[in-house]
Amino acid sequence: MVVTQSYAAGDQDFNAQITSIKGANPDVIFVPGYYGDVALSPSRRGDKGITVPLVGGDGWDAEQLYKIGGAALNGSFFSNHVFPL
């Protein structure tokens, strides 16, 4: 872990966090948020020249994630739980 940043649910401006993250030169960015917040950050990440993948958890698992985040989510990953029947 090279840097830790935070945000509040509903935030729209991630410039301070992204600037700090870029300066830390990470290999990957872990974003443990829900799809509505997560989908807003990828395009801003690209605007700052950060191209490393985003990774997250089951809070990302919603069809709306892709509608909001679009192509800026390409190369990102999330995991979810499985319940075999």
N, C-alpha and C positions, 0 to 999 in steps of 0.2 A: 504494500500500500504506500503510495507516494504522496497523497494528499486526501483530505476529507473535507467535503463541502456539504451544506444542507440547504433546504428550501422548505417553504410552507405550502401546503396544499392550496392550489389555486393561483400560485405565483405565475406571472407572465414574463418576467424579466430575469433571465439567467446569466446576464453578461458578467457579473462579478464572479460567479462560480466558474463559468467557462474560461474566463481569463486566468483564474488561479489554476484550473486543471491543465490548461495548455502549458503554462509555465512549468508544471511538474512533469510533463512529457510521459504520460502513462501509456501502457500497452493496451489497456482496456478500461472502460468506465462502467462501474456497477451503479445502476440506478434502481433502488428498491422501492419504486413508487407505483402508483396506479396508472392505468393507461392514459387517462386524461392529462396528467401532468407529464408523464414520460414522453408522450407524443409531441409535446411542444418543444422539447429540448433538442431533438436531433437536427432540425434545420438550423438552429442557432449555433450548434456545434460546428456544422459545416461552414457557416458564415465566418467562423473564426479560424478555419483551416485545420480543424481537428478531424481526423479521418479514422481513428481507432474505433473498434466496435463497442457498442453499448450492450450490456447484459443485465438481465433482471429476473424477476420471479413471477409468480402466478398473478400478481396484480396487473400484469401487462396483457393477460389473456382476454382480449375483447376485440370484436370485429372493428369497433370504432378506433382502435389503436392505429390501424392501417389507413383509415379514412382521414384521420387527423395528421399522422406523421408522414404518410406517403412514402415516396422513394427515399427520403432521408433516413428511413429505418433499415434500408438494405444493408446487410452484413451484421445486423444486430441479432441477439439471441435472448430467449427467456426459457426458463424451465417451469414446469407445472407438475402437480401431483397426478398420479394415475390410480384409478380405482377399477381393478379388473373385475368383471362380472362373472 
